Amino acid sequence: MNERIKELADKVATLMPGVYNIEYESGKSGVEFTEDALEKFAELIVRECILELGISKKCDPYTGELFVCEHNAVLDEQIDMLKEIFGVEE
C-alpha cells in the first residue's frame, strides 16, 4: 500500500472510532473500517487530491501571485468538480 494512504488511514484511526486491525485466516492482516470511518478516509483522499491540484497552479515565482491563465482555470474546474462529486466542502 502507498505510504501516504497508510498515513491517511492512521489519521482516520486516531480521529474516530471504528477502525479495526484484523487478521485473516490466510495469515495476512488488514484494516477494517466502519461506514463512518470509511467515509472519512475517502474524504481525506479527495482532500489530498484537491490539495495537489491547488499546488499545481502556476504563479509568479517572485510574488507568489497566481496567474490568470487557462491552466489555472482548468485546475479550478477540476477542483470544483471533485468537491461536487464527492460532497467535500471547504
Protein Blocks (a to p, Z undefined) as FASTA:
>chain_A
ZZklmmmmmmmmmmpghiacdddfkopacddddfklmmmmmmmmmmmmmmmmmmmpccdf
klopacddfklmmmmmmmmmmmmmnopaZZ
